[in-house]
Amino acid sequence: MVKSTPSFTSESLAALKQRFADASQDHVFKFFNDLDDEAAAVFFEQLSNIDIARCNEFFDLTVRNAQTSKEDDVLEPLPSESFASTLPSSSSAEDQDKWREEGMRLIRGNKVAVILLAGGQGTRLGSSGPKGCYNIGLPSEKNLFSIQADRIRRLQTIAGEGVTIPWLVMTSGPTSVATQKAFADNSYFGLNADDVFFFNQGVLPCFDTEGKILLESAGRVAVAPDGNGGIYEALRLSGALDWLQARGVEHIHSYCVDNCLVRVADPVFIGYAVLRGAECGALVVPKKSWDESVGVICKRNGKYAVVEYSEITTETAQLTRPNGDLAYNAGNICNHYYSLEFLQKRVPEIEAKLEHHIARKKIAHVDDNGEIVRPTKPNGIKLERFVFDVFPFVDKMAILEVDRAEQFSPLKNAPGTGVDCPETSRSDLISQCIRFAEAAGATVQMPADGRQPDFEISSLVSYAGEGLESLSGKTLAADQYITDLAAVVTV
């Protein structure tokens, strides 16, 4: 989508106007002559970076063809041979050890990198900053970025000297500067700055219902992020894929910033996907109930797909397997594996076949008189792609079921809502730390007042419960943040 910005001359302006006229979008210049020189230059630059013909194609392919019904789609549950599970009742310890060792072998060989989707703001949480800067109230007071960085550091320590796990951070326009400042101000959360790569999620113009681009002001096109599916193009345009190739990386783990339990660069998941020869993979969790509002991974018309809960009938959602589990039970958590080869070679071909998704929104804009209009009902269309839109085109897919309590606690809602909020994230992580201690043979003394203890084990001490053998037989004080196993508080 990005073009180089030409100099602002009368000839280049005329060429730009012609390009938009050829696309029947020349109305964007209606107020151009009213702008001062600085505003005109900024607007010229924005328009120069819009591939207007391609944007029109996106609108035509997505919106004008939206009448195509999905009612005739054939949905099928995932066949049992297409996925595996880490749940105790479904897999052996030997399998998981094999997957983990393969993942660690690749990490030790510096073949693994991580992509963090961090474009979201904490608006619902009452914060205008990047969501990754949010403090969920742990005893350590660490934010999400810091928690996840600690897990990378711990894995590097486990793997041995000379191991680095590059961290690529996808930001958005509203979060880019603040995110990079947060990393710089916190010394990259203990990581080497040279091992962190920032890149921006793309944007697309907003349209009215007839396909005309909306102006946010007299000198600016209204734009919106192109969805988390914009990651693929953003990786290419930013040079991130070339950066990874130059470092010898071959395998990538991608996840969303709002999950405090994510196992960053998860060696079990990576090892599983690689041993299956997969080019793309996904972690899933069992649904809490048939009517949980979560998309599921299944087969649609014979292809892998994420089907939103609103697209599945009640009858279909309630179907069960012979063992009583829901047939459509693979809850999508936006946690993926990719081979670098897939991102470099297959995805560019796939993208040309992808439609965007339609989001009908209330979009402020200027009218024909240059006045700002703030609609009270949806008046426009934002186009976006989802990261899972590539799934139907994947030849070799690896799907791994994991325990929700161990690996998924999303932060979506405002404090006090009781569901997917800061309090539940905090509680889930503390509960996990208690399980880690108990699995090592320790006992955590519970507070007499019945509250959950302020108990946390630093991810620099243990990534997933390993290395805690010295706690065996000890009774641990309820309220403590363990950063050194030699200095734990006992009772």
N, C-alpha and C positions, 0 to 999 in steps of 0.2 A: 504493500500500500504506500510505502514512503518513496518519494522521488527526491532528487537533489533540488535544492532551492535556487532558481535562477536569479540573476540580479534584476532589480525592479527598474526596468526601462519602459518607454512607451511601446517598444516592439514586443517585449516579453509580456506586458500587460495585455496587449492586443491578442497575442497568441493564447494567453490564459483564458481570456474572455471567449475566444473562438472555441476552445476546448469545451468549456461549459455550455456554450450555445449549441454545439453539436450534440451534447447530451441532454438538451432541453432543460438545462438547469441554470441558465444565465440570469435568472431573477436574483441570484445571490449578489449581483453587482448593482442592484437598484439604488443603494445608498452610498456606493463607493466614492462618488465624487464629493460627498458631504463630509468625508473623513479627513482629519488632519494628516499630515505627512507620516507621522509616527504610527498612527492607527492604521493607515492605508498599507504601510509596509508590513505590519504584523498580519493584517488580513490577507495580503498578497501571499505571504509565506504560508499561512494556513491553507489557503486554496491551492497553492502549488503542490502541497503535500497530500492532496486528495486525488486518488485515481478515480475520477468521476465516472468514467465509462464502466469500470469494474464495480463501483458502488451501485450503479443502475442495474447491472447484471445481477448483483446480489438481491436487490429489491424484486426484480422481475422473477427470478428463480424461486424466491422464498414466498413473497406476498401474492404475486399474481397467480402462482400455482398452489396457493394454500387451500384451495377448494378440494384438492385431492384428498379423499377420505381415507382414514386409517381403519375404518370399520371392518374392512376386508382383510386386515393384517392377521396372520396366523401366529399366535403366541404359543411357545412351548417352554416348559421348564428346562433348566440346564440338565443335560444328560449326566448321569453320575460319573461317567468316565471323563468329563470335561473339567472337573474340579476336584480339589482335595480339601481336607479340613485339619485344623490343628486342635479342634475340640477333643477332650479326652475320650469321648465315646466314638470318635470317628477316625483317629489316626494313631499310629504307634510312635513311641518315643524314638525308635530307631529311624523312622522316616524323618522326623523333625531334626534329629541329630545330623542326618545325612544332608538335609537341605541347609542347615545352619553351617556345617563345615564347608560346603561348597560356597556359600555366601561369604564366609570369612576368608576363604582362599582367594576369592576375587578382590575382597577389600585389602587383604595383605599385598596383593599385586597391583594396588592403585588402579583398579579397573572399574571402580564404582563411584558415582557422583549422585548428588541429591538436588532435586528441584523443589523449591518451596513456592507455592502459590500464595502470595502475600499482598494482593492488590486491594483487599477490603479494608474499609475504615470501621472503627468501632462505634458507628452511629447509634445502633440499637443499644449499645452498652453505655451510652451517655458520654462517649468520647469522640472527638473529631480526629484523633490520631490514628495511625496504623493499628489494626487489630493485634498485630504481633507485639505491640508495646504494652498490651493490656496486662495488668497484674490481677490474677484471679484470687489473690488472698492467701497464698501459701505462707507457711512460716518463714521461708527464705525470701519472700516478697519478690521472687523472680518473675519476669514477664514471659510470655510465650516464646519470644525469640531466644531468650536466655536458656529456658528449659530445653529447647530443641538443640541449641548449640552445645549444651553440656552433653547431650546424648551422642552427638558427633564426636566430641572430644573423648568420651569414654570408649567408643568403638575404636577410635584411632589408637588409644592406649592399649586396649585388649589386643589389637592386631599386631602391634609392635612398632619398633623404631622405624622412622622413614615413611610411615603410612599417612597419606592425606586423603580426605574425602571432600572433594570440591563441593561447595554449596552455592547453587544458583538461586537467586531470589527474584521472582517476578513481582514487580510493583505496578502501580497504576499512576496516572497523572496526579491524583490527589495525595498519594502516599509515597511517591518516589523520593522526594527530597527529605521528608521526615524519616523515612526508613533508613536511608543512607546515613543521615545524621545520627540516628539512634545507634547504628552499628559503630560509626566512628567514635562517638562519645563514650561507648562502652568497650573500646578496644576490640571490636569485632567479637565480643563475648568470648574472648579467649582463643579465638581462631586466628590463623594467619590471614591478613587482609588480602594477600595474593591468591588465597584459595576461595575467595568469595567473589561472585560475579553478579552484578545487578543488571536487570533488563526490564524494559517497560512493556506492559500489556498494551495492545493496540486499541485504537478507537475507530468508530465509524460515524458518519453523519446520521442525524435523526431525520426522519421523513414524516411528511403528513400522509394521510391515508391514500392520497393519489400518487405518491411517489416523489413529491417535490421536497427538496432539502429545506429544512427549517433554519432560520437565522435566530441565534440566541440574542444578538444585538445587531445594530446596523453594520458592525464590522467584525462579526464572528459567527461562524457556522455552529449550530448546536450539535454537539457530539456526545457519544456515550461509549463506555468500554465495550469491546467486541466479545465479551464473555470469556470464561476461563478456557474455552476452546481456541482462543486467540494465541494461546501459548505456543502453538506449533510454528506459526508464521513469525512470532516474536523471537523465538529461539534462533531461527535462521537469519532474520534481518539484523539482529543484535550481534551476530558473530559468535553466539554462545556455543553452537554446535562445533564450529571450527576450533574454538578454545578447548572444548572437551577432547576433540580428536587429537589436538596437539599434545595434550596431557596423557594420551593413551587410554582414556576412559572408554569402556565398551558397554556398560550397563548403568541404568539410571532409575532411581526411585523418586517418585513425585507424590506430593501430598499437600494438603491445605493447612494453613497456619493455625486454624481455630481448634485443632484437636490436640489437647494437652497430653494425651496418652500415646501419641504416634511414636512408633519405633522407627526413628529416622535411620535411613539406610539399612532397613531391617534385613539382616543376613538370612533369616529363614525364608522370607518372601523372595528375595533375590535368588537365593540358591534354588528354591523350588521352581521359579520361572525359568532359570537357565537350564536346569536339568530336564525340563520338559521341552526344551528347544523353542521356547516362546519368543515372539517378537514384541508382544505386549501382554500385560497382566493386570489383574485387579484383585485387591483384597475386598472381601465382603463380610458382613456380620449377619447372623440370623435376625429376622424381624422380631420385634417384641410381641407383635400380634398381627393378625391378618390385615387389619385396617390401619397399621402404622403408616404415617404419611412419609414414606421414603420410596425412592425409585428402586427397582430390582433389576439385576442382570439376569437375562434369560435369552431365549432365541426368538427372534421376530422374523418371520418369513425365511427361516433357516439360517439366519445370521445372528451373531452376538449383538446384543443391544441393551441399553438401559431404558426400561419402560417406566414412566412415571406412574405413581399410584393412581392418579386421576385417569389414566388410560386403561386401567384394569377393572373389569367388572367385579362386583361383589362375589358373584359365583366363582369366577376364576381365582380371585384372591384367596378364597376359602378352600381351594382344592388342597388335598394332602397326598403325601407319598404313603406307601404301605406301612412305613414305620411311624406314621402319625405327624411327621414334620410337614410344614407347609410346602407345597410344590414350588411356589414362587416365594422363596425365602432368602434369596441372596441380596441382602440390603446393600446398596451402593454407598460407599463412604469416601469416594474421590481419593483413592490411594492406589497408585498405579506403578507398574514396572514398564520400562521400554528398553529395547536394545538401541544403541546409538545408530546402528545401521538402519533400523526401522525409521527413526526420526529423520535421518539424512536422505534415505532413498525411497522409502515407500510413502511417507506422509505427504511430500509435495504432489505426488500423483493422486493421492486420496483427496486432498483438499479441494482439488478442482471439481470433485463430484459432490461435495457437501453442500447442503442447503443450510441457511441460517434459521434460527428460531425467532418467532415474532413475539415481541413484548409491547403490548399496547399501553402507553403511559400518558400521563399529563405532562406535557412538555411546554415550558414557557418559551415564547418566541415573539418576534416583532411582526406586526401586521403590515399591510400595504402602505400604511401611513407612518411607519416607523415607531409605532407605539408598542410597548411591552404588553403582551397578553398572557395572563396567568390562568389557564383553564381550570375548571372545576371538575371536569371529567376527561377521560382519555381522548386525546386529539391527535396523537402521533404514534409513530412506530420506531422502536429501537430494534436493531438486528443484532443477534448474538449467536455464537457457537458455543457448544459445550465440549469439555475435554473428552467426553466419551463418544462423541459423534464419529470417531474413527473406528469404533468397535466393529461395525458391520463389515468393514473392509479388512479386518485382521484375519490372516490365514492360520496363525498359530497363537492361540490365546491360553493363558494360564490363570485360573481363578482359584483363589485360596480363601477358605473360610477361617475366620479368627474369632476369638472370644471378645465380645463387645466390652466386657468389664476390664479387659487387659489392654485393649488397643483403640477404643473409640469413645471419646467424650467430647462432643462438639460444643463450641461456644457460639450460640446464635442469638440468644435472647437477653433482655435487660435483667439486671439484678432483681431478685425477688420473685421472678416468674415461676420458679420451681422446675423448669424443664430446659435443658440445654443452656444453662445460664452460668454465671461465675460461681455461684454456690455449688451447683452440681459438678462443675469441672474440678473445683477444689476438693470436694468430697470424694470424687472418683479417684483422684490422684493420691490423696492421703490413704484411702482404703487400699489401693494397690501397694503402697509402701508398707502398710501393716501386713498385707499378705506376703510380701517379700520377706519381711522379718520372721514371720511365723513359719514360712517354708524352710527357712534356715535353722529352725529349731528354737527361736526366741519367743518370748511372750511380751506383748505390749500391754502395760498396765492401763486399763481403761479409767477415765476420770469418774469420780464418785457421783458427779451430777448427771451422768449419762450422755454428755455431749461427745461428739467425735473429737478425739485428741488432735492437737496441733503437732502431728507426727509426720516428718518428711525425711526421706533418704535422698541425698543429692544424686542426680544422675551421673555425676563424676565418680561416685562411689560404686554404683551398680546400674547397668543399662537395663537389665530385665530380670533382676533377682540374683544374678551371679555374684560370686565373690564375697558372700556374707557369712561364710562358715564360722567366723570367729564370734558371731552372735549366738551360736548354739548354746542353749541352757541358761541364757541370761534373761532376766526380767527387765525390760526397758522402760524408762520413764516415759509417760505419755506425751508430754509436750517437749519436743526437741527436734532440731534440724541436724541430721547426721551428715557431717562432711569429712569425718575422720573416724574410722572404725576403732582406733586406739583411744578415742576420747568419748565414747558413748556414755550416756548417763543411765545408770542402772539403779534399781531399787531393791 
